[in-house]
Amino acid sequence: MSFIVYPALDIRGGRVVRLRQGDYAQETHYGDDPLPRAQAFEAQGASWMHLVDLDAARAGGYTLAPLLSAIRAGTGLQVQTGGGVRGRDDVARILDAGASRVVVGSLAVREPTQVIGWLEEFGAERITIALDARQDAEGQWQLPVHGWTENAGVTLDALAERYAQAGLRHLLCTDIARDGMLAGPNLALYRHLTARLPGVAVQASGGVRDVADVAAARAAGCAGAVLGKALLEQRMDLAEALAC
């Protein structure tokens, strides 16, 4: 299984931003230049990127179709993107705008039967399921919803296995405690997931600090790693990460 590095851009109000542990009140701005940044990713050797619509993630209704189309026209990058997917038509529109894969997050937790239908309709290579998890006092990985304020009532293991049995190919999993914290990826979590889901390409997300973390995620069995804050703050070199 090939390993893919996904340089990431989170967009809010047209600006490149990062949130700390998903908190909209803890936002850092990194400029108003998402297209040039995407072009720079390609220039450094990237073949994929990860694009998040933070406005839509909060309010629904994907807003980045013009940017997505511009990235597809202005680069050779394949784009994995999501935010605000609330129904089948959202998936179709994002794919029509040029996405290679649509990321489905909260709806994948709330409405798994519906989302499993999309795997069948659009194909497993066109959908990435994103599950944000937090470990409870008993060691179980829970799936908080509603702004990470309450648990969904189903564990990460149970839901991921349900999707795997339905043909899931791509799973992006974030340890909420590490999101935007530059504390390193949760390698134990990823070793656990890749062992339980041998047919699923697991993407590490949250906490990646440097090239060593990328290599460690690969060694843990992941098929990819999403690079966000560390790239924006120039703490790591994308070309070196791609080379590892």
N, C-alpha and C positions, 0 to 999 in steps of 0.2 A: 504494500500500500504506500503510495507516494505521500510525502509530507508537504503540506502547503502552509506558507506563511501569509497571513492576511493583515497587511497594514490597514488600520481602521480610522475612519472619520465619523465622529458623532456631530450632527448638525442640528442647531436650534436657532430659529430666526435667521437662517442663512449664514450663520457663523459657525466656525469650527470650535467646539467646546468639549470639555470633559466634566462629568459629574463625579462627585465623591460618594461611593456606595449608592449610586442611583438617586442621590438627593438633589432635586432641582434648585434647592436653596444653597447648595455648595457647588457652584459652577465656576469653572475657569475658562476664560476665552483664549483662543489661540489664533485668531485672525478671521478675515472674511474671504479667504481664498481657497475654497475646497477644490476647484478644478485644477489650479496650478499644483496643489499638493498631490492630487491623484496623478498628474502628469509626472511629478517628481518620483512617485512610487514606481511608475513604470520605468523611468530612466535609471533607477537603481536596480532594476531587474525583476520587480514583482510581476506576476501574471494574474494575481487576484487581488481584490481589496474588499473590505467589509465597510458598509455604509449604513448608518443608523439615523433615522428620522426621529429625533427626540420630541419634536412638537406633536407628531402623530402618535408617538408612544403614549403620550398623556391624553390627547384629545380625540385620537382616531383620525383616519383619512390621510393616507400617505401623501406628503407634499413635495417629495424630492424627485418627481418624475422629470422635470426639466433638467435638473442637475444630473440625474442618472443618464438621461439621453445625451447630455453634453460630454459626460465622461466616456460613454460608449463611442461617441463620434470623435472625441479628441484623444483617445488612447486605445490601446489594444487590450486593456484590462478586462477580465471577467469580474463581475460585481455580484457580491452576496449582500442583500440589503433587506431591511424591514423596518418596522415601526408602525403601529397603528393598524395592523391587519385585523379586520373585524369580520371579513366574509370572503366568499369565493371570488367575488368580482374584484376585490382588492388584490388578490393574488394574480388574477388575470391581467389587471392593469399594470402591475409592477413588472410582470414578465414582458408585457407588450412594450413597456418603456425601455427595455433592454437588459433587465436583470438576468443573470445566469441562474441565480437561486434566490428564492424569497425566504426570508427568516420569519418564522411564526413563533411568537413567544407566549404571552399570557393566554391567548385563545387556545393554544395547544394544551394548556393546563385545564382550562375551564370546559372546553368542548372537544375532547379527543376524538370522539366518533366522527364529528364533522371534518376535523383535520386529517384523520386517516383516509377519509374519502378523497381529499386533495392529493395525497400521495398516490392514490390509484389514478386519479384523473389527469394530473399534470406530470406525474412520474417522480420517482423518489430522488432522482438527480436534480430536480428543480426546487426542492423544498429542504430547508434546514430548520429543524426544531430546536428552539433555544429554551433551555430550562435553567432558571436561576434558583440556586439551592442554598439553604442554610442548615447547618447541623444543629440538632437539638441536644438537650442535656442527656438523652439516652443514646446519642450517637447516630440517630436516624437523620437522613438528609430529607428535609421538608422542602416544599415548594411554596414559598410565600407569594401571595397575590395582593391586588389592591395597593400598589405602591410598597410591596414587601411588608405590609402591616398585619396580615393574617395568613394562616396556612390554608392550603387548598384542600386538605383532608386526604391527600394521596402522596405517597413518598416518591422521591426521585427514582428509586429502584423500580418500583411498581409501574410507574408511568413510562419510564424509558423502555422497560421490557415489553410493555404493551405495544409501544410504537415499533420496537424491533421486530416483534412477531408479525406486525402489519407491513413490514418491508422497509422501514426507515433506513436511510443510507447515511444521513448527515445529522449529527447531534452536536450542538454548541452548548457547553455547560459552564456556567459561571458560579464560582463560590462567592456569594454576596459579600462575605466578610473581607474579601481581598480585592473587590472591584475598585479600581482607581486608587489603590493604596500602595502600589509598588512594593508589595511585601513578598513577591514570589508566587508562582502558581501552586495550587494545592495538588501536589503530585500524588499523594495518597488517594485522593478522590479520583484522579484520572486513571491510576492503576486499577482501582476498584471498578470503574465503569468499563474500561477496555477489556477487563477480564470477564465481566458479565455480559458484554455486548460484542462478541467477536466479529460480527458482520457489519458493525456500525463504525463509521469514520467519526471519531470523537475529536472535537476542536476544543483546545484549552483556551479559556478566556478569564481574564482577571488576574492582576498581580504581576504579569511578566515584566521583568526589570531590565534584562540584558540577554546577550546571546547565550550565555550559560543556561538561563531559564528556558530558552527555546530548545536547546539541545536536551535538557532534562525532560521537557514535555514530550519530545519525540521518543526518548528512551523509556518513558512511562507508558508508551503505546499509543499516544495520540497521533492523529492523522493531520493535525494542523494546530496552529496557534494564532490567536488574534492579538495584534500589537497595537496598543493605543497610546496611553499617556507617556510611556517611555520613549516612543518615537517623537511625539509632539514636543517633549522637553529635551530632545536630543541626548538622551541618556544611553542610547544604543544606535548602532548604524544598521540601517535596513539591509544594505548589501551584505554585511557580515552575517546578519540573521538568516538571510536567504541562502548563503553559502554553507551554513552549518547543517 
